[in-house]
Amino acid sequence: MNLEDIKKQLKSISNHQVFPSVSIFLPVNVADMPGTNEEQTLIKTTFQDALKKLSALEQMPSILEVARRVEKAGENLHIDKFQKGIGIFISIEQEVIVPLPFMVETKIHIGDSFEVRELVNIMGQMEPYMVLVFSEKKLLTLKGSGNHLTVMEVPDMIQSMDDILGHSDDQRFTHIHSDGVGAGPGVNFIQQGIQESNVEKLKLFINRIDSTLLKYLRDEKLRLVLVGGEKNVGHFTSFSKCNDFLLTIIPGNYIHSNVHELEQIVWPAVKDKLDEEKEKVIKELTETSNQFYVAGITEVWRAAAEGRVRTLVVEKDYQVQGVLQEDGYAITVDFIEEGVGNVKEDAVDDLMELVMSKGGNIVVVDNGKLAQHQQIAAITRY
């Protein structure tokens, strides 16, 4: 399951308000083969802990039914079906199991909504991208997510310039006019013709790459990391139509590097670019007019409830308890009386769910980055 599918799943369970809603996160031990005793023990003990938490609650019919569903899910869960982690979301209304392509910590949450904050935090660093290691002789394509790369193939994509030329180096420039042959200035004429011919063939090669790569990037919703020698990447960006998909460019000849070596080269550049884009969002917050800007948990909540939030920006560890008023539009955080009102233990998590349910984007930034924005702010649609 890719991140786009996970986002759709999270959107389907977001703003889900029913008690009890059980969220269980499990890591997959990638060091061993799936299905080991260690993993089975982790599954068993985690689900047992979830059942203990449920049994400690008032034994209403809805709680008993959710407990039955949790127990059944634990019995039927097969670890070899999943990737690096699993998210299990169970309530009286929904049962959703989400295989995750990234590691998570073991966690159980029981509340009146599902826990999505942790997944949103992680996914901010796991947006998929494609790496194209580009040279005239050979292409290498890889799929990236976070600091992990895997070799992949783009269907029907040309693999080298030789696939176009179809003949040896000695025959490449036979179309150059014979008037250029001879001593003195004629040699320069031939050299210039060869250089121009090389560029034309490289342009044709790049256009052939575009014919499949452009559609693939668009269909898979991937951004492109371009790796190659300085001249080659210069030609690529001059002739390619894929520039709108470019995330970053890494100059250097790495066509013979293995996957692990490429991971060490690519991820720092990608992370720097992602951090730079987050800084741009923070700058946008500062420069946005008050008409399209709100800050602080109470104001952002109201804007989200009204469906106005286009982009929510929040510090990764910001957490606050709040009481949601009956109308669903107002939340108070200053005066909380135990047992009174709809208490949100983590109002920020519920706010994230609310924003996702209404089609908004979420950007999670490092702690301290939003000191001037009360740790949470939003750019609104209107």
Backbone torsions as a table, in degrees:
resi	resn	phi	psi	omega
1	MET	NA	125.8	179.7
2	ASN	-87.1	175.8	-174.2
3	LEU	-66.2	-32.4	177.8
4	GLU	-63.7	-40.8	177.4
5	ASP	-65.3	-39.5	178.5
6	ILE	-63.5	-41.7	179.0
7	LYS	-60.8	-39.9	178.2
8	LYS	-64.5	-40.6	178.3
9	GLN	-64.2	-43.3	179.5
10	LEU	-64.4	-38.4	178.6
11	LYS	-63.7	-35.7	-178.1
12	SER	-69.2	-26.1	-179.5
13	ILE	-103.8	-4.9	-177.6
14	SER	-74.4	154.2	-177.5
15	ASN	57.0	28.4	178.3
16	HIS	-86.9	114.1	-172.7
17	GLN	-116.0	92.8	174.3
18	VAL	-157.7	138.8	180.0
19	PHE	-107.9	135.2	-1.4
20	PRO	-91.6	141.1	170.9
21	SER	-109.4	119.8	-174.6
22	VAL	-104.5	126.1	175.0
23	SER	-117.1	126.9	179.4
24	ILE	-126.5	128.8	176.5
25	PHE	-115.5	132.7	-179.1
26	LEU	-130.9	133.0	171.9
27	PRO	-83.7	152.7	172.3
28	VAL	-102.7	129.5	-179.0
29	ASN	-76.9	93.5	-175.9
30	VAL	-73.1	-9.2	179.6
31	ALA	-73.0	-23.4	-179.2
32	ASP	-118.4	169.0	175.6
33	MET	-68.1	143.2	178.3
34	PRO	-56.9	148.5	175.5
35	GLY	88.0	12.4	179.8
36	THR	-71.1	165.0	179.0
37	ASN	-60.3	-36.5	-179.5
38	GLU	-60.9	-43.7	-179.6
39	GLU	-69.2	-41.1	178.7
40	GLN	-63.2	-36.3	176.7
41	THR	-66.0	-41.2	178.1
42	LEU	-60.7	-44.2	178.6
43	ILE	-60.7	-48.8	-176.2
44	LYS	-61.3	-48.3	-176.9
45	THR	-68.8	-36.3	179.9
46	THR	-65.7	-43.8	178.9
47	PHE	-69.8	-33.6	174.7
48	GLN	-62.7	-41.6	177.8
49	ASP	-62.9	-39.5	178.5
50	ALA	-63.9	-41.1	179.4
51	LEU	-66.4	-36.7	176.5
52	LYS	-62.4	-42.3	178.6
53	LYS	-62.8	-39.6	179.3
54	LEU	-69.4	-38.5	-178.6
55	SER	-68.7	-20.5	178.7
56	ALA	-78.3	-11.8	179.6
57	LEU	-85.7	166.3	175.9
58	GLU	-59.7	128.4	-170.9
59	GLN	-80.5	73.7	174.9
60	MET	-85.3	158.6	-179.8
61	PRO	-54.8	-39.3	-178.6
62	SER	-65.4	-38.1	-179.9
63	ILE	-69.2	-41.1	178.0
64	LEU	-62.6	-38.8	179.8
65	GLU	-68.4	-42.1	178.1
66	VAL	-63.6	-40.4	177.9
67	ALA	-60.7	-41.1	177.9
68	ARG	-62.1	-40.6	-179.6
69	ARG	-69.0	-38.4	177.4
70	VAL	-63.1	-45.1	-179.9
71	GLU	-61.4	-42.9	179.5
72	LYS	-65.5	-40.4	179.2
73	ALA	-62.3	-40.1	178.5
74	GLY	-64.8	-36.9	-179.7
75	GLU	-70.5	-33.0	-174.6
76	ASN	-96.9	-1.2	-176.0
77	LEU	-77.4	122.9	178.8
78	HIS	-112.8	117.3	-172.4
79	ILE	-67.0	-26.3	-175.6
80	ASP	-73.6	-3.5	177.3
81	LYS	-86.0	-9.4	-168.2
82	PHE	-116.5	-179.6	-174.2
83	GLN	-104.2	-112.8	-175.1
84	LYS	-95.5	-14.2	178.7
85	GLY	-159.9	169.8	-179.6
86	ILE	-139.5	137.9	170.4
87	GLY	-115.5	125.5	-179.7
88	ILE	-116.8	126.1	-176.6
89	PHE	-127.0	116.8	-173.8
90	ILE	-134.6	131.5	172.2
91	SER	-144.4	-174.6	178.0
92	ILE	-68.4	-19.6	-175.8
93	GLU	-106.3	-26.9	-172.9
94	GLN	-137.6	148.3	169.9
95	GLU	-137.0	110.5	-176.3
96	VAL	-130.9	128.9	174.8
97	ILE	-116.5	124.1	-174.3
98	VAL	-117.5	109.8	172.7
99	PRO	-70.5	137.2	-172.9
100	LEU	-117.1	135.5	179.0
101	PRO	-86.6	20.9	179.0
102	PHE	-146.3	159.7	-178.4
103	MET	-75.2	145.0	173.6
104	VAL	-132.3	160.8	174.3
105	GLU	-88.2	148.8	177.6
106	THR	-62.2	127.9	-176.4
107	LYS	-155.2	144.0	174.6
108	ILE	-126.4	130.7	177.3
109	HIS	-133.0	130.3	175.9
110	ILE	-124.8	122.9	-179.3
111	GLY	-159.7	-162.0	179.1
112	ASP	-93.2	7.6	174.3
113	SER	-153.2	163.3	178.8
114	PHE	-76.9	152.1	178.3
115	GLU	-88.4	118.5	179.4
116	VAL	-121.2	-10.8	-173.5
117	ARG	-54.9	-46.0	-176.7
118	GLU	-61.5	-41.6	179.5
119	LEU	-66.6	-39.8	178.8
120	VAL	-62.9	-43.1	178.8
121	ASN	-58.7	-47.3	-177.0
122	ILE	-68.9	-43.0	-175.9
123	MET	-63.9	-23.1	176.4
124	GLY	-60.5	-25.8	178.3
125	GLN	-104.4	5.9	-173.7
126	MET	-119.0	15.2	179.5
127	GLU	-57.4	129.7	-177.4
128	PRO	-70.0	150.6	177.2
129	TYR	-148.7	166.8	178.4
130	MET	-117.5	139.9	176.4
131	VAL	-108.6	127.6	173.6
132	LEU	-114.9	110.2	173.8
133	VAL	-90.7	113.6	-164.9
134	PHE	-112.8	126.9	169.0
135	SER	-148.1	168.3	-179.3
136	GLU	-69.2	-33.9	-173.7
137	LYS	-84.2	-25.9	-171.4
138	LYS	-159.5	145.5	172.9
139	LEU	-115.8	147.2	172.9
140	LEU	-132.9	127.6	179.5
141	THR	-117.9	136.5	-179.2
142	LEU	-136.8	150.2	174.7
143	LYS	-100.2	132.1	-178.5
144	GLY	-118.7	146.2	171.6
145	SER	-149.8	114.0	-172.5
146	GLY	61.9	-133.8	-178.4
147	ASN	-94.9	15.1	-176.6
148	HIS	-109.8	131.1	177.3
149	LEU	-120.0	144.4	172.1
150	THR	-133.5	140.1	178.2
151	VAL	-67.2	138.3	-179.4
152	MET	-141.4	167.7	176.4
153	GLU	-123.5	136.5	171.4
154	VAL	-90.6	119.6	-175.6
155	PRO	-53.5	130.9	173.6
156	ASP	67.7	13.5	-179.3
157	MET	-83.9	134.9	177.7
158	ILE	-60.3	148.6	-172.1
159	GLN	-111.3	-18.9	176.9
160	SER	-158.9	164.5	179.9
161	MET	-68.7	-25.2	178.2
162	ASP	-63.5	-25.6	177.9
163	ASP	-65.7	-24.5	176.9
164	ILE	-86.5	-44.7	-172.0
165	LEU	-69.6	-48.9	176.0
166	GLY	70.1	15.2	177.1
167	HIS	-153.8	172.0	-171.3
168	SER	-77.2	170.7	-179.8
169	ASP	-60.9	-34.0	-176.7
170	ASP	-66.4	-20.7	-175.4
171	GLN	-104.0	2.6	-169.1
172	ARG	-69.0	-29.9	-168.3
173	PHE	-117.9	26.2	-177.6
174	THR	-67.2	-14.4	-179.3
175	HIS	-81.3	-7.6	179.5
176	ILE	-67.3	134.9	-172.8
177	HIS	-61.3	135.5	-175.6
178	SER	-64.7	-16.5	177.6
179	ASP	-60.9	-21.5	-178.3
180	GLY	-79.5	-8.9	-175.5
181	VAL	-80.1	136.0	178.2
182	GLY	145.4	179.9	-178.0
183	ALA	-82.9	171.4	173.8
184	GLY	66.2	-131.2	-174.2
185	PRO	-58.8	-25.0	-178.4
186	GLY	-62.8	-32.2	179.0
187	VAL	-64.4	-43.0	176.7
188	ASN	-62.3	-35.7	179.2
189	PHE	-64.2	-42.2	178.9
190	ILE	-64.5	-44.2	-180.0
191	GLN	-61.5	-40.7	178.2
192	GLN	-65.1	-40.5	179.2
193	GLY	-63.9	-39.9	178.1
194	ILE	-62.6	-45.5	-179.8
195	GLN	-61.0	-44.9	179.7
196	GLU	-64.9	-38.6	178.8
197	SER	-65.2	-41.4	177.4
198	ASN	-57.8	-44.6	-178.4
199	VAL	-64.8	-41.3	179.6
200	GLU	-63.7	-40.7	179.2
201	LYS	-69.3	-36.0	176.8
202	LEU	-65.6	-38.5	177.1
203	LYS	-62.5	-42.9	178.6
204	LEU	-63.9	-40.9	178.1
205	PHE	-59.6	-46.5	-179.5
206	ILE	-65.9	-39.1	177.8
207	ASN	-63.7	-36.0	177.6
208	ARG	-68.8	-37.9	175.2
209	ILE	-61.0	-46.0	180.0
210	ASP	-56.9	-34.8	-173.7
211	SER	-60.0	-25.8	177.0
212	THR	-111.9	-35.6	-174.8
213	LEU	-66.7	-41.0	-176.9
214	LEU	-59.1	-46.8	179.8
215	LYS	-66.2	-39.2	-179.0
216	TYR	-63.7	-46.0	178.9
217	LEU	-61.2	-40.7	-178.5
218	ARG	-68.8	-46.0	-177.3
219	ASP	-67.1	-39.4	-176.9
220	GLU	-88.9	-3.8	-179.7
221	LYS	55.9	50.4	-178.2
222	LEU	-111.0	147.9	170.9
223	ARG	-100.2	158.2	-169.0
224	LEU	-111.2	131.5	169.6
225	VAL	-106.6	118.1	-176.6
226	LEU	-100.6	125.2	-179.3
227	VAL	-123.4	131.1	177.7
228	GLY	171.4	172.5	176.9
229	GLY	-57.9	153.7	-172.6
230	GLU	-56.8	-44.7	-179.7
231	LYS	-66.3	-42.2	-178.3
232	ASN	-63.9	-45.0	179.6
233	VAL	-68.8	-29.8	175.5
234	GLY	-63.6	-44.8	176.9
235	HIS	-65.0	-40.9	-178.3
236	PHE	-60.5	-48.2	-178.3
237	THR	-69.3	-23.0	177.8
238	SER	-76.7	-36.6	-171.8
239	PHE	-105.2	-21.3	-173.8
240	SER	-80.4	153.0	174.0
241	LYS	-98.0	9.3	-177.0
242	CYS	-93.2	6.9	-174.3
243	ASN	-60.6	-29.6	179.7
244	ASP	-66.4	-18.3	-179.5
245	PHE	-96.5	-4.1	-174.7
246	LEU	-66.3	125.6	172.6
247	LEU	-90.4	-49.1	177.9
248	THR	-161.6	163.8	178.4
249	ILE	-119.9	133.7	178.1
250	ILE	-119.5	105.0	-179.8
251	PRO	-75.7	143.0	178.6
252	GLY	140.7	153.1	-179.0
253	ASN	-92.5	97.0	-177.3
254	TYR	-117.9	21.7	-173.8
255	ILE	-64.8	-24.3	-179.6
256	HIS	-100.9	7.2	178.9
257	SER	-76.3	147.6	176.4
258	ASN	-83.7	175.0	-173.9
259	VAL	-61.6	-44.0	-179.3
260	HIS	-61.2	-42.4	178.4
261	GLU	-64.0	-39.7	178.6
262	LEU	-66.3	-36.5	177.5
263	GLU	-59.7	-40.1	179.7
264	GLN	-67.6	-26.3	-178.7
265	ILE	-88.4	-43.1	-170.3
266	VAL	-78.2	-47.6	-171.1
267	TRP	-60.5	-44.2	177.9
268	PRO	-57.4	-38.5	179.3
269	ALA	-68.8	-40.8	179.0
270	VAL	-66.1	-45.5	-179.8
271	LYS	-61.6	-42.1	177.1
272	ASP	-58.6	-41.1	-179.6
273	LYS	-67.8	-42.1	178.4
274	LEU	-63.4	-41.8	177.7
275	ASP	-64.3	-38.3	177.9
276	GLU	-63.1	-39.2	179.6
277	GLU	-68.5	-34.2	175.6
278	LYS	-65.5	-38.6	177.2
279	GLU	-62.4	-35.9	177.8
280	LYS	-65.7	-37.2	177.9
281	VAL	-65.6	-42.2	177.9
282	ILE	-62.5	-41.0	177.6
283	LYS	-63.4	-38.5	178.3
284	GLU	-63.0	-37.5	176.3
285	LEU	-57.9	-45.4	-177.3
286	THR	-65.9	-35.7	-174.2
287	GLU	-91.6	-11.6	-178.6
288	THR	-71.5	139.5	179.0
289	SER	-67.1	156.9	-177.9
290	ASN	-59.1	-23.4	-179.7
291	GLN	-63.7	-29.4	-176.3
292	PHE	-119.7	28.5	-176.0
293	TYR	-140.2	134.0	172.3
294	VAL	-138.2	150.8	-179.9
295	ALA	-141.9	154.9	-178.5
296	GLY	90.1	144.8	-173.2
297	ILE	-59.2	-38.9	-175.8
298	THR	-70.7	-43.3	-179.1
299	GLU	-71.1	-39.2	179.8
300	VAL	-67.6	-38.5	178.5
301	TRP	-59.7	-46.2	-179.4
302	ARG	-60.8	-44.1	179.7
303	ALA	-62.9	-38.6	178.7
304	ALA	-67.0	-43.4	179.9
305	ALA	-62.1	-30.9	178.7
306	GLU	-84.0	-1.9	179.2
307	GLY	76.7	21.4	-174.7
308	ARG	-94.1	-13.0	-173.6
309	VAL	-77.0	117.5	173.5
310	ARG	-87.0	-46.6	179.8
311	THR	-136.9	120.1	174.8
312	LEU	-95.3	131.5	177.8
313	VAL	-121.5	126.0	-173.6
314	VAL	-144.6	144.3	174.4
315	GLU	-70.0	143.1	-167.3
316	LYS	-64.0	-30.0	-177.8
317	ASP	-108.7	12.8	-179.5
318	TYR	-71.6	123.9	-179.0
319	GLN	-142.0	137.5	-179.5
320	VAL	-149.3	142.7	175.6
321	GLN	-88.0	142.3	-179.8
322	GLY	-147.9	165.6	176.6
323	VAL	-117.6	118.8	179.6
324	LEU	-83.2	129.5	179.8
325	GLN	-75.7	165.3	-173.4
326	GLU	-59.7	-32.9	-177.4
327	ASP	-73.6	-13.2	179.1
328	GLY	80.5	-4.3	-177.0
329	TYR	-100.0	-20.3	-175.6
330	ALA	-119.3	138.8	175.9
331	ILE	-132.2	136.6	179.3
332	THR	-112.6	143.4	-177.4
333	VAL	-125.3	-9.3	-174.5
334	ASP	-83.6	-42.3	-176.4
335	PHE	-123.6	106.0	-178.1
336	ILE	-120.3	118.3	179.6
337	GLU	-104.1	125.1	-176.3
338	GLU	-57.8	130.9	177.4
339	GLY	83.5	1.1	-178.5
340	VAL	-114.6	124.7	176.2
341	GLY	81.5	177.8	-179.2
342	ASN	-87.5	91.1	-174.4
343	VAL	-79.3	130.2	174.9
344	LYS	-106.2	109.0	-178.2
345	GLU	-62.8	-37.5	175.1
346	ASP	-128.7	87.0	-176.3
347	ALA	-63.5	-27.8	-179.5
348	VAL	-67.4	-41.3	177.4
349	ASP	-61.3	-44.7	178.5
350	ASP	-64.1	-35.7	178.2
351	LEU	-66.0	-40.9	176.7
352	MET	-58.6	-44.7	178.5
353	GLU	-60.8	-42.1	-179.2
354	LEU	-62.6	-43.5	179.9
355	VAL	-64.3	-45.3	179.6
356	MET	-61.8	-39.7	-177.3
357	SER	-64.5	-21.0	-179.2
358	LYS	-108.7	17.7	172.0
359	GLY	80.4	17.4	178.5
360	GLY	-85.9	163.1	177.0
361	ASN	-98.4	155.3	179.2
362	ILE	-128.7	129.5	176.4
363	VAL	-120.6	120.7	179.3
364	VAL	-101.8	127.0	-176.9
365	VAL	-119.1	167.7	-179.1
366	ASP	-65.8	153.2	177.7
367	ASN	-58.2	139.7	179.0
368	GLY	91.4	-13.8	-177.6
369	LYS	-72.1	-21.8	-176.7
370	LEU	-114.5	33.5	-179.4
371	ALA	-59.1	-32.9	-180.0
372	GLN	-84.6	-1.5	-176.6
373	HIS	-125.2	24.8	177.2
374	GLN	60.3	28.4	175.7
375	GLN	73.5	-9.5	178.2
376	ILE	-153.8	135.5	-178.3
377	ALA	-154.4	170.6	-178.3
378	ALA	-149.0	148.1	168.5
379	ILE	-100.1	126.6	-171.8
380	THR	-101.4	162.6	179.8
381	ARG	-77.7	-31.4	-179.5
382	TYR	-157.5	NA	NA
